[in-house]
Amino acid sequence: MTTVAEPASMRFMPPYQAHRKSMPEILKGGVQTIQQALPGLGLYRIAIAGIEADDAIATLVEKWCRASADPDIILSTDKDFLQMLNDRVCIYDHFKGQWRDPAYVEEKFGVTPLQIGDLLALMGDAADGITGVDKVGAKTAAGLLRINGTLERLISNADKVGGQAGVNLRQGVEAARLSWQLVSFKTDVSLGLTWRLLLQPG
C-alpha cells in the first residue's frame, strides 16, 4: 500500500483528479486500522511524501520484472495500469473479480498495452479528469493508433489525417501531450527499500 501527498501533476492540469470526493470520515479511522494490521498479514506499506502511488507501483513492477522471473500481479481498477501488462504482469480487478491481460486490452480497446497511454492521451479519462483531445473518442483514437503506432508519430502525421478527426487532432496536440504526461508512469522513483526488506514486514 502506498500513501502519498497531493499529486504534483495537479500543477499543470488543475482538473486532474480534482473531481474526486474526499474520503468519508467513517473510512478514515478504518484506514489507520488497516495500516496497523498490514505487518501482521505479511504486507509492507510504502509511504513516500510527494510521490504518486501509481509511480511507486510502476517502479516496483519494473524492478520486480528485472529481478525475478516470477509473475507480477497488480490489484487495481485504474485503466492507467493496463499499459504495464505483458506476459509476466497481470492485473486483478478486485471489485469485479476479473483478471486483465494483454488479450483483454486488445479486445476491449483495440490497441496493445504499450499503446494504452497514447490512447488515454487522445480519448481522455473522465475518471481521472484527463481531458484528452476534444471530440476524439475511443474508437477514433484506437483507429489512429493502429495506423500510426504511437502518439508522437500520429502528431507528426497530423496533417495527413483527414476529416473532422484531423481537425480535432491538430487543434488538440497540446492537450494530447499534456494528457500523456499525466497517464504515463515514472519507473525510477527512489523507494528506499530492498526485496529483503519487503520479505520482513514490520
Helices and strands as residue ranges (DSSP letters): E 2-3, G 8-11, H 25-37, G 39-41, E 46-47, H 53-67, E 72-75, G 79-84, E 89-93, E 98-100, H 102-109, G 113-115, H 116-123, G 126-128, H 138-148, H 151-156, G 158-160, H 163-171, H 173-183, H 195-198
